[in-house]
Amino acid sequence: MKHDTTRTDWTKEEARAIHALPFPDLIARAQSVHRAHFDPTAIETASLLSIKTGGCPEDCGYCSQSAHYDSGVKATKLMTTEAVIAAAKRAKQSGAQRFCMGAAWRSPKDRDMDSLCDMVRGVSELGLETCMTLGMLSPQQVARLKAAGLDFYNHNIDTSPAYYSKVATTRTMQDRLETVGHVREGGIRVCCGGILGMGEAEEDRIAMLMTLATLPTHPDSVPINLWNTVEGVPVQDRAKPVDPFALVRLVALARILMPASVVRLSAGRSSMSDELQALCFLAGANSIFVGARLLTTGNPDAEQDKDLLKRLGMRIASVEERATLSAAE
């Protein structure tokens, strides 16, 4: 029997009340939900590669890859399929189970689709799950990626609907949600989350999770990113460090609102203490990125991650149990 029912009709009042629970009660509830859907000792692993860096025409105020800002990131051309597959092999050797490929585009051009599909097929043949983040997609592009075997597509909403215009102006929240809808309707699993620490209020963080939790279907993966310092971009001027307990509360709220979704600690983990990561795991986070880089920012060393999981008595989830519900259901 399931211990918790997946809902898409949460109210703001419910979300606020859950978020405001005394910390022990919040963690206990999140743990109960987590154990009803997942093995709480298992962590999924993914690796992220920038297959086309910089020169993006979007003006996302947090992004070092935007052509609008002088962040020191140099624009590159799309990597060759051979180079991407070689990187995927190294990621697999380092313990990654999913390989994510990101390109700094508003949306991919049709001339690039053949190469992108070849990358998906090549990485899939290595026995890795495949994920891409390429900007906005048309239904036709979704269909091509699906036919190539793409497992996941990442398209974050970044923040709350109310705060979004303070983060980017070259696209809207609705543009992002439309792509998420195209991906879901096209049969590709959705990876969609946000970023904390860009100057947004607590209410914005709750509203960001509410936006995801009230979609017709919850995202399969929900990455929670901490803002990383990037000189030369607008967000840097108003960014504020996220209180560690505020992060844990958001992780717990994500777990409770979206019980069957994988909740991933993404960007910013290199600045987290082992103790903070452990609290996030207790609150329901069950996925991390492995490898030294996340697009253009740093990430903990693979040996650090292995040591942390060993000290906690936790383990990397097996391929067979990934995306499956535990026997507790």
N, C-alpha and C positions, 0 to 999 in steps of 0.2 A: 504493500500500500504506500502511496505517496504521502509524505508528511507535510507537503505544502503544494498548493495548486498554483500553477502558472496563470497569472492574471494580466490583462492588458487594460483594466479599468481602474487603476489606482487613481486616487485623488491627491491634490496637493496637500490637503490637510492630513491625510494618512501618511504621506511621505515625510512631512515636517515632524509629525508626532513620532514616527519611527526614528528619524535622525536625532531627535532630542531625548531619546531614552537614556537613562543612566548608563554609563559605559558598560558595566558588567551585564546589564540586561540586554543591551544592544548586541554585544558579542555573543551572548548565549543564544539569542534568537537567530543571529546570522549563522552560528555554528550548527544549530538544529536544522536550518534550511539547507546548509551546505552538505551536511551528512545525509540528508534525504535524497540528494541528487548526485553526489560525487564521493569518492574516497578522499577524506580530508588529508591523507598523508601523501597524495599524489600530485605532482606539479607537471603541467605541460610545458614544453620548451619550443621556442621558435627563434629563427634567425632572420635578420633584416638586412637587405642589400640595396643600396642606391644604384639602380641600373642606368639612371640618367639624372645627373646632378645639376642644380642651378639653372638660372635663366627662365624661371617660371613667370608667366605674365600676370599671375594673380598677385594681389597686394596683401595677403594674409600677414597681419602685423607681428606674428610670432616667428615667421619662417625665414631662416637664413638663406633659403634657396630662391626667394623672390627677386626678380629683376628690378624691383622698385627700390631696393635698399642695398647699401654698401656694407655687406657683412663679411666680406673677405672670401666668400665661397665662389669659386670659378665654375662657370658653366662647362659642361662636358656633353659629348654626344652619347647616344644610346649605346650601351655596351654590346659587344657581339654575343651571340648565343653561346659560343664556346667558352667565353670568359665567365658568363653567368653560371653555366653548368659546372665549371671548375670551382667557382666560389661555393656553389651548393654542395659539392662533394666535401669541401673543407668544413662547411657548416655541419654536415651530417657526422663527420669524424669528431667534431667538438660536442656532439650530443643533441643537436637540433633535430626536431621531428617535423617541423613545418618551416618552409623557406618562403619568406616574403620578399617580393621585388617591388621597389618603389621608384617611380619616375616623376620628376618635377615638371609636370604639365598641367595646363588647365583641363585638357582632355587629350587622349591619344589621337594622332592623325591616322587616317586609314592606311597610309603607306607604311606605318610601323606595325600594323596588326599581324602581318605574317611573321615577323621576328618575335613579337610578343607571344604568339601562339606556339612557335617553335621552342621558346624558353619554357613555357608551361609543360609541354610534352617532355622535354629533356629532363627537367627537374623531377617530374612525376615518375619517370623511368628509373630514377635513383631510389625510389621508395619513400620519398618525402611528400608530405602534404604541400600543396602549392597555394600561395596567396599573392595577390598583386594590389598595388594602390597606384592608380594612374590618373587620378582626377575624375572628372565627370564622364559617364559612359552613356552611349545611346543604347536602346534595346538591341540593335543590330550588332554592336560591339560586344555586348553581354553574350549574345548568342554565339559569336565566334569563340570567345574565351571559354564558354561552357563546353562547346564542341571539342576544344583542345584539351579539356580535362581540368580546368581551374577549379580548385576546391573552395577557396575563400576570396572575397574581395573586401579590402579595407577602405572605408570612406567615413572618416570621423565627422561628427557635427561640431566638434571643438568646444562649444560652450552653450549657454542657454539661448533661446530665441531672442530674448530681450537684450542680451549683451552682444549678440553676434555682429551687429553693425559697427561696434567699436573695435572689432577684431579684423574684419574684412569688408570691403565694399565692392569688389569686382565680381562677387557672386553672393547669393542669399542663402539663408538657412533652407528655404524651400528648394533651391537648386540641389543642395546636398541631399535632402530627403527624397527628391525625385530619383537621384542616382541610386540611393539605397533601395528604393522601390523597384527600379529596373532590375537591379541585381537579384533581389529576392524573387521577383516574378520570373526571372530567367533561370532559376534553379541553382544559383550559386549561393553558398552560405555567406552571411553578412558578418563583417567585423566592423564595429562602429562604437566609438567612445568619445572621449574629450580630453581637454587639457586643464589642469588646475594651476592657479598661481599667476594668471594674466591680469590681475587687478579686479577680477570679478568678485561679487559678494557671495556669501554663503547661500543665499537664495538662488543665485544663478547656478551654483553647482548642483543643488537639489533639482532645479528645473531642467538642467541638462540630462540628468538621469531619468527624470519623469518623461521627457520627450522620447527617450529610448524605450522606457518601460510601458508606454502607452501606444507604441507602434502596433499595427495589426499582428505582427510576429516579432518577438524579441530578437535582437541580434544574437547570433551564435557565439560571438566573442565580443567582450566589452573591454577595450584597452583604456586604462586610466593613466594618463601621462602627467608628470610634473613638469612645469615650465623649466627649461634649461636656459641659463644665461646666454644670450646671443647679442653681441654688440652691434649697433647699427640698425636695429629694427624698432618700430614704435612701442611694442609691448614692453621692451626693456625699461622704458621710462616709468611705467606704472606697475611693473611686476612686483609681487610681494611673496615672500617665502610662505609656503603652506605649513601651518602648524601640524606636527606629526599626528596628533590625535584627530585633527580635522580630516586628514587623509584616511585614517583607519575608519572613521565614521562613514566617509563616502564609500569606501570599499564595502563595508557592512551593508549600507543602504542599497548599493548595486546588487549585492548578493540576495538580499531579501526581496527586492522588487523584481529581479530577473533570476529566479532560482535555478533555472536549467542552463543559463548562459555561463560560458567560461569568462572569468574576470581576470584580466591580465595587468600585472604591474609592468608598465612600459617605460617611456622616457623618464629620466630623473632617478632611476633606481641606483645609479652610481653614488648619489648623494645620500642615500638612505643607510642608516645603521643596520646591522644584522638584527637588532632587537625590533626596529620598526618593520622590517620586512617580515619578521616572524609574527608580529601583531597583525599585519595585513593578511598573512596566510590564515591566521586564526579567524579573521573577519570574513574570510571567504574567497580571497584571491587564490587562484589555482593555475596561473600561467605566468611565465616570465620570458623575456627575450634573452638569449645567450649570444655570446660573441662580443668582441671589443668595441663595435660601432653600431649605432642606430642611425642610419642615413648619415647625418653630419655631426652627431653628438656621441659622447662616450657611453660605455656600458661596463658593468663589472666583468672582471676576468672570469673565464669559464671555470678555472680551478677554485676561485672564490665561491662561486655558486655551488659547485659540487661539495665543497667543505661545509657551507652553510646547511645544505639539505642533509648532509650526513650528521651534523651536530644536532639537528632537529629531529632526526629519525624519520626523515621524509625521503621521497624518492621521485625520480622522473617517471611519469605515467607511461605505461606500455602502449604501443600502437593499438593493440586490441581493445583497450579500455577507454581510449580517447573518444570523447563525444558520446559516451554511453552512460546510462544511469546506473547507479550502484545497486547492489542486491537489496538495499534497504527499501527500494521502491516496490 
